[in-house]
C-alpha cells in the first residue's frame, strides 16, 4: 500500500477516528511482534533439537511404566518441514508488520503534524514516532548504527545479513540430509517434496515483497518534495 492510499484514507475520516485507528494499529503491531517472537523461539527450539540429536541430548522418553524409544531419524524427518512452516509464518508476519509500521508512520505524521522526510535515518521516519513504537532490536540497531553509508555500516551489516539468511542455510543442509540419509519411500519423498515446495514458496514470497516494496518506495519518493523546491 502506497503512502498516497493511506493519506487518502486519513483525509476521508475525522481526527478522532484517525487517532482511534492509530491506537488500533499500534496494538496490532504489538500483537504481531509477540507472535513473531513466539515463532522465532520455536524455530530456535527446532534447530537445537535437530542438532541435539547428534549429541544424544534427546534419549528415550520414560512415562512411569511406559518407555518410548526416541526415533531420531523420524524426528529428523519432520523437523525440516515444520521449521519451514514456521519460517513461512515468520515471513508473512514480517510483511504484515512492515505494512503496519508504514501505516503508523503516515498516520502519526499526519495526526501529529510531523516532518515528512522519506530519507530520514530513523526507521520510523521521526524520533517522536520512534518513542511510541513497540521496541524492536532490529529497528533500534538500524536507526542508531546503520544510518550512514560508510565502512562501519558495512561491517555492522555483515552479521545482520548472516542472521537474516541463517534459516535458509539451515533449510539447505536439512533438506540435503533428508535426501542423502533417507530411503526413497513414498512417505519420505512426500515429506522432502513438501519441504522443498515450502522453501520455494518462501523465496518467491520474499522476491514478490521486494518488488512491491521497491515500486512503492519509488512512488512515494516521487511525491516527497526536495529541500528548497518551494523556495524562490
N, C-alpha and C positions, 0 to 999 in steps of 0.2 A: 504494500500500500504506500503510495507516494504521500509526501507532506501536503500536497495540494488537496488530496481527497480528505485527509484528516482535518485540514483547516476549513474546508467546506462544511464538514460535519459540525465543527465547532461553531462556525458562523451561523448555522441553522438552528442553534439552541441558545438559550439564555445562560448567563454566567453561573447561576446556581446549579443548573443541570450539568454544566460542564465541570464544575467543581466536584459534584457528586460522581460524575463519570471518572474523573481523575482519581478520586478515592478508590473506586472500584478497580481501576487499572493497577494502582499500587498494591491493593490487596491481592489481586490475581497474580501480580508479579511475585509477591511473597510465596503464594501457593505453588507456583511453578518452580521457584527456586527450591522450595522444600522437597518437591517431588524429584527434582533434578539431583539433589543431594542424596536422596534415598537410592536412586538408580546408580549413581556413582559408587555408593557403598556396596551395593550388590555386585557390581562389576568387579570391584576390588576383591570381594569375598570369593567370587568365582575364580579369579586368577590365582589367589592364594591356594584354594582347594586344588586347582589344576596342577600347579607346580608342587604343592604339598604332597601329592600322591607319590612323587619321586623320592621323597624323604620319609615316607611312611608316617606322615602326620595324621593320616586317616587310616585307622585299622578296623578291626572287627567291631561291630556295634552290639552291645550287650544290654538287653532289657529284662532284668530278672532272670528267669529260667530260659529265656529265649536268647539265642546268639545268632546274629546275622553277619555273615562274612561279606565284607565290602568288595564289590566287583569293581576294581579300579578301571578296567577297560570300559565297562558300561558307563561309569561316571564320566570318564574322559570323552566318551562319545556324545554325551548330552550337554556338556558344558559349552562347547563352541556355539551350537545353535541358540542356547539360552542366553549366552553372552551377546550374541549378535542381535537377538530380540531386544535386550536392554539397550544396546547401542543404537538401535533404530528409535526406540523411545527417547533416548538421550538427544538424538539429532532433531526429532520433531519438537521436543520440549524447548530446545535451544532456539529453534526457528520461531516458535511462539513467543519465547522470551525476548528475542530480538525485536519482534513486532510490537510487543508491549512497551519495551524501552523507547522505541521510536515514537510511539503514540504519547507516552508520558512526556517526552521531550517537547513535542509540539503543543500538547495541552498546557504544560507548565509554562512554556514560553508565552503562549497567548494569554493565559489567565493572569500570570504574574508580570506580564509585560517585560520579559527578559530579552536580552540581546539575541538576535538571530545571527548565528555565525556557524556555517557548516564546517569551517576549518578549525573550530575550537579544539584545543588539545584534549580537554576533558572528554571522556567517553559520553557523558550526558549533556555535553554542549554548554553547560553553565554550572558554575560551582555551587550556586544556590539550589539547583535541582539535584545536584550530586548529594546534598545533605539529606534529602528526604527519600532517596532511593534505598532499597534494601542493600546491605553491604555485600559486595562481591569482590573476592580476592583478585580475580582476573581483571575486572574493570579498574580496581584501585591500582593495580600494578601498571596497567596500560596508561592511565591518566597521569601517574606520578613519574614513571620511568621511561615510558615508550613514546613520549610526545615529540621528541626531537629526532631528526634524521641524522644520526651520527654513528660512529663506531661503537659507542656504548649501547645504543639502541640495538644494533646488530647482534652484539654479544648477548644481551639480555633476551633477545628474541629466539635464539637458538634453542635453549632448554624449553621454552614455552611451545615452540613448534614441535619438538620431540614429544612433549606431553600430549599435544593435540593429536599426533598421528600414532601414538603408542597403542590405542585399541586396535587399529588396523594392522599394526605389526604383530600383535598377539593373535589376531584372527588369521593372518597369513601362516604363522607357524602352527597354529592349532589345526587349521584345515589341512596343511601339509602332513601333519602327524596322523590325522584321520585317514588320509588317502594311503599313506605308506604302511600304517600299522594295523589296519583292519581288513578282515576278509571281505571279498566282493560279494556280500549277500545283498539281497534286495533291500532289507531293512537298513543296512549300513549305507548303501548307495543313496537311499532316500534321504537319510539324515544329512549326508555330505552335500547332496544336491540342494537341499533346502537351505543349508547354511550358506553355501556359495550364492544362492539366489538372494538371500537376505543381504549379504555383503554388497552385491551388485546394486540392489535397491538403495542401500545407504549411500553408496558412492554417487549414483545417479541423482539422488535427492540432494546431496551437497552441491553437486555441479549446477543443478537447477536453481538452488538457492543463491549461489554465487552469481549466476547470470541475471537473476531477478534483482539482486541487490545492486549490481553494477548499473543496470538500467535505471533503477530508481534513484541511485546516487547521481547519475548524470542528469536526470530530470530535475532533481532538487537543486543541483549545483547551478543549473541554468537559471533557476529562479532566485538564487542568492545574489543580492546586489554587491558589487565590488566596492571596496572602500574608496570614497571620493567620487563615485559615479554620479552622485546627485549634487556635487559641489561645483559651482561655477557653470 
